[in-house]
Amino acid sequence: FNRRVALAQTATKDRISWGTVLSRVTALRGNAVITRVFFQERGMPLAISGVAPNETGAIGMKNNVAAEKALFENVSMPLSQIRPAPEGVSFGINADIKR
């Protein structure tokens, strides 16, 4: 029984709160508007979609996410994900959540 309790406590410690992830993503958005945050499970990349007034705003958000090294790694924003939109540019950012 004690081993099971210890295992459950270890598993809980390794979890990251999705609320924490979402609040950090929101805080890092700069002048961008986040339109979608998609995640399936741990080990799968987090996908962030949004709209910014220009390419600089989109790249700024990507750089902000990349700078949050305690939470994210392997942050990328493929150039094919930056497209003209009525509000400026739409973009997509992918990132792995650190364990």
C-alpha positions as CSV (number, residue, x, y, z in Angstrom):
1,F,0.0,0.0,0.0
2,N,2.7,2.5,0.9
3,R,4.5,1.8,-2.4
4,R,1.3,2.6,-4.3
5,V,0.8,5.9,-2.4
6,A,4.5,6.9,-3.0
7,L,4.0,6.1,-6.7
8,A,0.8,8.1,-6.9
9,Q,2.6,11.1,-5.2
10,T,5.5,10.9,-7.6
11,A,3.1,10.8,-10.6
12,T,1.3,13.9,-9.3
13,K,4.5,15.8,-8.8
14,D,5.5,15.2,-12.4
15,R,2.3,16.6,-13.7
16,I,2.1,20.1,-15.0
17,S,-1.1,22.1,-14.6
18,W,-2.8,22.9,-18.0
19,G,-4.0,26.1,-16.3
20,T,-0.4,27.0,-15.7
21,V,0.5,26.4,-19.3
22,L,-2.5,28.4,-20.6
23,S,-1.8,31.3,-18.3
24,R,1.9,31.5,-19.3
25,V,0.9,31.3,-23.0
26,T,-1.5,34.2,-22.5
27,A,1.0,36.2,-20.6
28,L,3.6,35.7,-23.4
29,R,1.3,36.8,-26.3
30,G,2.5,40.4,-26.6
31,N,0.3,42.2,-29.1
32,A,-0.9,38.9,-30.7
33,V,-4.4,37.5,-30.2
34,I,-4.4,33.8,-29.5
35,T,-7.1,32.0,-31.5
36,R,-6.4,28.4,-30.5
37,V,-4.3,26.4,-28.1
38,F,-4.2,22.7,-28.8
39,F,-2.7,19.9,-26.8
40,Q,-3.4,16.2,-26.6
41,E,-1.2,14.8,-23.9
42,R,2.2,14.9,-22.4
43,G,4.8,14.1,-25.0
44,M,2.8,15.7,-27.8
45,P,3.7,19.2,-29.0
46,L,1.6,22.1,-27.9
47,A,0.2,24.0,-30.9
48,I,-0.7,27.7,-30.6
49,S,-2.5,29.6,-33.3
50,G,-3.0,33.3,-33.4
51,V,-3.2,36.6,-35.2
52,A,-0.8,39.5,-34.9
53,P,-0.7,43.0,-36.5
54,N,2.4,42.1,-38.5
55,E,5.2,39.5,-38.8
56,T,7.2,41.2,-36.0
57,G,4.3,40.6,-33.6
58,A,4.1,37.0,-34.5
59,I,7.9,36.5,-34.2
60,G,7.8,38.3,-30.9
61,M,5.3,35.9,-29.4
62,K,7.4,33.0,-30.7
63,N,10.5,34.5,-29.1
64,N,8.6,35.0,-25.8
65,V,7.5,31.4,-25.7
66,A,11.1,30.2,-26.6
67,A,12.5,32.4,-23.8
68,E,10.3,30.6,-21.2
69,K,12.8,27.8,-20.9
70,A,11.5,26.5,-17.6
71,L,8.3,25.5,-19.3
72,F,8.8,25.1,-23.1
73,E,11.5,23.6,-25.4
74,N,11.8,22.9,-29.1
75,V,9.8,26.0,-29.9
76,S,9.2,26.6,-33.7
77,M,7.2,28.7,-36.0
78,P,7.5,27.4,-39.6
79,L,7.5,30.2,-42.2
80,S,4.6,28.4,-43.9
81,Q,2.5,29.1,-40.8
82,I,2.8,32.9,-41.2
83,R,0.0,34.0,-43.6
84,P,-1.7,37.3,-44.4
85,A,-4.9,37.8,-42.6
86,P,-7.5,40.7,-42.5
87,E,-6.1,41.7,-39.0
88,G,-2.4,41.4,-40.1
89,V,-0.9,37.9,-40.1
90,S,-2.0,34.6,-38.8
91,F,0.6,32.3,-37.4
92,G,1.2,28.9,-35.7
93,I,3.7,28.1,-33.0
94,N,4.7,24.5,-31.9
95,A,6.4,23.8,-28.6
96,D,7.1,20.9,-26.4
97,I,6.2,21.2,-22.7
98,K,9.1,20.3,-20.4
99,R,8.6,17.6,-17.9
